[in-house]
Amino acid sequence: MRDLWLPGVAGPHDELVARLHRQIQRFAERRSIARAVVEVELRDGSRFKLDTISPEPGYGFVTLTPHAGEETPDELIVPVVAIERVDLFAAEEEEPRFGFTLPAGES
């Protein structure tokens, strides 16, 4: 069972998040945009446009901070295996304040 997740088992989530941040930065640089829009889809089909993703609290979990919106939680702490896909795209011009925020020192 490749989708088996055991509580307390640490995964390479720190490196996953660091690599995801680097990929988002490369995406924005290739398109000459200040910020990319990052949307994550979870295995249950829910989708969230993110402001940030953090490797905390660890032990197989990451914290997603969705962009504020209607009926959107302030933060989601999810197991890494709950993430189905991550989409990157350029923000629309009418949404200048919307986009993913890289951690300090990674922009």
N, C-alpha and C positions, 0 to 999 in steps of 0.2 A: 504494500500500500504506500505509494509515494506521497500521498496527501496526509499521512498520519502525522499529527503534531502532538508532542508530549509536553505538558506544562513543566516549566523549569529548565527545559533544554535550550541552552543558548544557541542561536544561529549566527550566521554572519551578517546580521541586520545592520550593524554599524557600517560595515563596508558596503552593503547594499545601498543604504541611504547616501553615503558619501559618493558612490558611483552614480546614483540617480541625480544628485545635485550637479555633478560634473556633466552629465548628459544634458540636463536642462540648460546649463550654462552654454555648452557647445551649440545646442539648438538655437538659443537666442542670439549667440554671436554669428552663426552662419546666416541668420535672417536679418541681422543688423537691427534687432529690436531690444528695447531695454529690459522687457520682462516677457516671459512665456506664460501662457495659460496651461496649467497642468490639471488634468482631470483623471481621477482614479475610478475604476469600476471594481466593486467588490464581488465576490462569488455569488452573493445573494441577488445581484443585479442592480443594486443601488450605485449611483454615480455621484461624485462630489468634485467640484472645482476647488482646488486647494490653494491656500495661502502658504502653508508650510507642511513639511513632513520631518519628523524627528525620530531618531533611533531609540528614544526613551519610551517606555521603561525598560526595554530590553527583554531578555529571556524569551525571544520569539515574537515579541510584540513591538509595534511602532505606533507613534501618535500622529494622526492626520488632523490638520487644522483646516477645515473647509472655509471657503469664502463665505462671509455672512450672507444669509438669504432666508427666505421663508422656510420654516420647519427644518432648518439645518442645525445640527448640534454644534456647539462651540468647538468641541474636540471629539475625536473618535480614537480609542485605543483598540487596535485590531491585531490579530495574529498576522504575521507576514503572509502566511499561506491563504489568508482571506482576500488578498489582492489579486484580482483576475488580470487586470491590465492597467497601463498608465498611458494616457494620450497627451501629446504635446501639440500646441498650436499657437499661432500668433493672436494676440488680443485684437479685438475690433477697435477701430479708432475711437468709437464713441464710449469705450470703456477704458479710459486712460489710467485709472487707479487700480484696475483689476489685473491680477497676475500673481505669479508665484514669487515669494521672497526667499532668496538664497541666504544661508547663514553668513554672518559677518566674516570677511576674509575670503569668501568663495566667489565674490562677484568680480 
